[in-house]
Amino acid sequence: MTVSEKQLEANRANAQKGGVKTAEGKEIVKYNALKHGLLAKEAVVTVGDGAEDPEQFNALLADLGTQLQPQGTLEEMLLYVRVAGSNLNPYCNLIVKS
């Protein structure tokens, strides 16, 4: 399908108008496309349909830290990654188990 030059110019002009401009607006929409959380920047996603409880995350992290007694930075990081993975969603558990 070919687009006319007039339509192309209109599309370009409209593209300049749209989008979120304010920091507040960007904060609101940054989770719009979040589906599973595997690539989330935060370990605990607190907005949207899949919102998680930060207290539950911290409690699990503390409990497993007490049980496993990680030695050194690497083991602490592995513990954190594992808890973050289990907290983010069940897909992470499937990946770890397979």
Steps between C-alpha positions, in 0.01 A plus 500: 500500500639833397457808716451836331742782570217698660418213737868451582535867594188478717636190674830673573323808638278286723798302627652821634189573706459166677672326782542561868684821579508542879700301753175420681343366181807292420492352850138397448544336158836330548332170591240503222671225300607288798375149441710264708772695682792292378679812379372737767748751639355471849496172694152576629242638261254707703262618228263346250300180502794295623596731786710330764550560871844644589462380860445144380813525285709634788366236740587219258846648440565528875367152574706330231804707597467370855455141385771493234758729664655626174876548518633797306365726233446234234280283718305805619443602137388148406256497791359839396465395136322180601258679731439770238434231242252317716332825595469641151292219365464128448680509162828551683436188707440301184829621354694418816344152527566405137 
